[in-house]
Amino acid sequence: MDAERAALDARWQTQLTDGPIPPASRFLGFELIAFDSLEGWCEARFTASEQMQNPGGVVQGGFVTAMLDEVMSLAGAVCQPVMSWVPTLQLTTNFIRPMQLGPVLGRGELVYTSKSVVHTEGVLTNEAGKVLARGVAACVPRPLS
């Protein structure tokens, strides 16, 4: 890893652990586990809270999708050559099992990147390793100022 990439990784590490967490990420209970900018992946822990519960007693699908979007977009962002965010153009979620309240683990991975679009995929699991949801997304890299 060159010095420029190492410096960028250090900025991401600080931003995702010590920096101001966006309100939506905070609501999802986002906590960075690890990321690898060279391999293009991000792992995070979320906390599915009572405020996310639907009338059936499980987490409403929009919050599940938001968790996937978080790890997939971060996987696409950390591998960019400059500090960037990657707004989502399209996202598809496959709900496998109902999400219970409590801890959720997420992993996003870079699948393919071109000049203008980043393609990612992601998975959410419970603590026992059971897959809860899978997703794919297309995002557009935008440098942060």
N, C-alpha and C positions, 0 to 999 in steps of 0.2 A: 504494500500500500504506500502510495507516495504521500508526501507531507501535506499537499493540498487536500487530498481525500481524508487524511487523518484529522485535519483541522475541521473539515466539514462534518465529519462524524462526531467530533467533540461538540460542535455547535448543536447537532441534532440531539445528542445525549443530554446536554444541558437543557435544551428546550423541552424535551419530552419527560424529563424527570424533575428539574428544578425551576423551569420557566413557568409562566402563566399558562395554565391549561384552559383551553376554550370551554365556555360554559356547557356546550353540548357534550364534550368529552367528559367533563366533570360529572354531569348528570348520569352518564353511562357507567361511571365508576372506573374510568380508564386508568390503568397502571401499566407502564412499559415493563416488559420482561427483558427483551433483547431485540436487537436488529442487526442485520448485516448488509451494508450498502453495496458490497461487491457481489454478493449472491442475490441480493434483492428480496429480502424477507423481513418481516416484523412480527414479533409475538407480544401479546398484551393480555392482561387480565382485566375483566370487567366485573362489576357487581350488579346483578339484576335485582333491582329494588322493588319494594311494594308499589311504588308509584308507576311502575311499568306493567303492572298486572292487569289482565283483561278480566271480563266477567267469569271466564272459565277457570280462573285461578293460576294461569300461566302467563308468561311474558307475551305481550302483544307483538305481532310480527314486525311492525315498524321499528321497534326498538332492536329486535334481532337484526334487521337489515342495517340499522345505524351502526351496530357493533361491527358487522362485516365491512361496511363502508370505511370505518375507521382504520382497521388493520390493513385492508387492501390499498387504500389511498396512501397510507404511510409507507407500505412496501414500495409503492411506485415513487414516492417522494424522496425517500432516503438515498436512492440510487441515482438521482439526478446530479449532473455535474456542478450545479449551483444550488443554493438553498431555495427550494421550490415547494409550492403546494400543488396538488393535482386534483382540481375539481372533477367530479364524476359526471360523465356524459350519459352513461347507461350502466345499469346495475340489474342483475338478475339474481334473485335469492331462491334457493330450494330449501324448504323447511322439511327437515328429516324427522325430528322428534320435538315434542313440546319442551320449551325452555322453562325450567323451574326457577324460582327466586334463589339468589345466592351467587357464588362465584362461577364465572364462565371464562374459558381460555380461548383466545383467538389467534390465528396465524394467517397473515397475508403474504402472498408471493407474487413477484413480478413474473409474468409469463412471456411478454414480448413488448419491446418498445421501438417506436419509430420516431421520426422527427417531431411528429405532432400528437401522437396518441400513445398512451401507456395502457397495456392490458394486464390485468391482475386477476388473481383468484384467492379465495379465502375459505377458511373453515372455522366453525365454532364448536367447541366440545365442552362437556361438563367435566368435573374433576375426575370422574371415573374413566375419562377418555372416550365416552360415547359421543358420536357426531350428532350435533343438534341442527346445524344448518351449513350449507355451502353456498358460495356465491362467485360470480364472475363480474368484472367491471371493465369499462373503458373510461379512461381519464385523460385530461389534457394538462400537461405540465405548464406551470406558470411561475416564473421566478418571483421570490419574495423580495420586496424592496427593503 
